[in-house]
Amino acid sequence: MLISVIVPTFNEEKVIKESYRRLANVFINNNLPDYELIFINDGSRDKTMFFMREIALKDEHVKLLNFSRNFGHQAAVTAGLKECKGDVAVIIDADLQDPPEVILDMLKVFEKEECNVVYGVRNKRKGESFFKLLTAKMFYRLLNSLSDISFPVDTGDFRLIDRKVIDAFNNLHEKNKYIRGLISWLGFKQCPVYYNREARFAGETKYPFSKMLKFASIGLFYFSKKPLKLATSVGFTSIFAGLLIALWLLISQIFGLGHTVSGWTSTIIIIIFFGGVQLLTIGVLGQYIGSLFDEVKNRPEYIIAEKVNFNE
């Protein structure tokens, strides 16, 4: 069984050598000779690609994909899955927060349970702020409540998938991918492996709050139409509320119940209320239209500038 390991990297010069060492040791120390480590350089601006070339020259198991610029984590994983030859593939980040040694546990569950997907579930998450932990927990539960399919909570992209799932995934044509969601959407038999997530070995996170927010919006708007239904419901509710306000103003005018300057309060309330509803609805529609715009342009998700150790 050939095992492919997909490792997206972006500005990881401080960790790339240790990441390679621990990944290689998983296979060397456990008598698993059939493997390939596919590192994807996602437009790094440091010495990440330089160090990866050094590693690839010494180890034929290491393959490199070098993007022409930064296309993003999900595009890098997509490229790795497209180019891999393995009977199974493991997706793991280079920062060592997800311990490479857990791959062995995934292989055991894969063989014992005959799963198509083995996904990592985080028991503990070291080195992450309370805010990040809270927002991640809230997001997964919100996505599950809004989506028509069920997503495992407290998971990332760290998972093992077999060739059936790899081929099915490669037939999907979305440009802005939410990979963990798409793999859940594909179905097949999926099993969890529980582990403790470590703090970053070195360097800084590549997912600041702005990127996390964008990533979350892709997951939300690509997997649920409920925000559109919510906007419609809010619209009907606002119409009903507007009719009640109009009725109250009419009764107040007839029976002289109002004591404020005529028209001022009602005008301000109506402007604020309906203005907010309209902006909310337009914003939700804009998100979906923007997603459609990205898809219909039909640009490639990524451009590969260089391949190393791919014998084609």
Buried (B, 14 or more C-beta within 10 A) or exposed (E): EBBBBBBBBBBBBBBBBBBBEBBBEBBEEEEBEEBBBBBBBBBBEBBBBEBBBBBBEEEEBBBBBBBEEBBBBBBBBBBBBBBBEBEBBBBBBBBBBBBBBBBBBBBEBBEEEEBBBBBBBBEEBEEBEEEBBEBBEEBBEBBBEBBEEEBBBBBBBBBBBBBEBBEBBEEEEBBBBBBBBBBBBBEBEBBBBEBEBBEBBEBEEBEEEEEBEEBBBBBBBBBBEBBBEBBEEBBEEBEEBBEEBEEEBEEBEEEEEBEEEEEEEBEEBBEEBBEEBEEBBEEBEEBBEEBEEBBEEEEEBBEBEEEBBBEE
